[in-house]
Amino acid sequence: MTSPYRFFAENEIKDNDHALYFNEIEVPRFWNIEGDNNQAVIKDMGQVCGKIHYQPNYKQRIVSSVEWLDPQGFVRYRDHYDQFGICFAQTTYDLRGVAIFKEYFTREGEPLIYVNYTTSNYVLTWHGKDYFFETEVDFIVFYLEVMGIDLDSFVINHLGTPLSVVYNLNTEGHDYVVWQEHIDVNTALPGNMQLILNEKGINRSLRDFTLIVPDRHEYDEIVGKVDKDAKQKVELGGYIYPFTRRNQFTPHILTMTNSDQIENLEELVKLSPHLKFHIGALTEMSSKLMAMERYENVKLYPSIERETVKSCMMSVIFI
């Protein structure tokens, strides 16, 4: 995994680099830091001058960013920290709390990337030279081209910036757009989708595109709105998981899930009293899912261990 920042910054990662604990933030002399498991604050003589936000879903009290406040309590700056404890960027806000620009730095504090949110311009300072870009798309296209990687094919899942980037690459290639959203059945296809399916004329992109649609209903809606030639560029996809064990054809069904959004679960349970539905999760279960245990043919397993899952694997459906 890489990013424009990681590529252009070329930061040297040292053996003693580590994510910052909340009380490791540098503050002026005599200021103090107070924190709990949710958030920490920086105070000067009792006045809150900064707020420390933790990295979500990570170790407790690891710093993600620090908001610096003016005397009126408005956020003026936000410092951003990475997993190595490096302050890699700073966002500046106006008095309305709206971000107006963001600056990225090397670990030595040298300016690297400047983003103006008002004009959408990007400025890159790299190897002693400044590069100006009108848009984010122009910046990312430059990044991909100077990386020196194979640009023959990309898989993207959005018709916005990712599509604009690959569409504007100056090399020939074949790309795949995975459509995971839903179109309005009463309107035409999104303009960007029509563009990649019905490209004609001298201004067409150097890239060819295939649209992959995992949902059958969505696939039918799309092919019903395009001509014969465009249909050749649309494929019905799916989500394929490796088989852990062959089906033993016993009257037991195990569903491992990370949410309570199991389609038609209650209907299937009612229509199949001869089947035993085992539903497991590595996390806690919502009240909606816990309520399913009122059916005799449903057994719930919240917060189970991975090793237990492996040893009890039967016929598996992943949601």
Secondary structure, DSSP 4 states (H G I P E B T S, - for coil): ---HHHHHH-PPPPTT--PPBGGGS---TT-EEEE-SS-EEEEETTEEEEEEEEPTTSSTTBEEEEEEE-TTS-EEEEEEE-TTS-EEEEEEE-TTS-EEEEEEE-TT--EEEEEETTTTEEEEEETTEEEEESSHHHHHHHHHHHHT---S--EE--TTHHHHHHHT-SS-EEEEEE--S---TTSPPPHHHHHHHS--STT--SEEEEEEE--HHHHHHHHTTS-HHHHTTEEE-------SS-----SEEEEE-SSS--TTHHHHHHH-TTSEEEEE-SS---HHHHGGGGSTTEEEETT--HHHHHHT--SEEE-
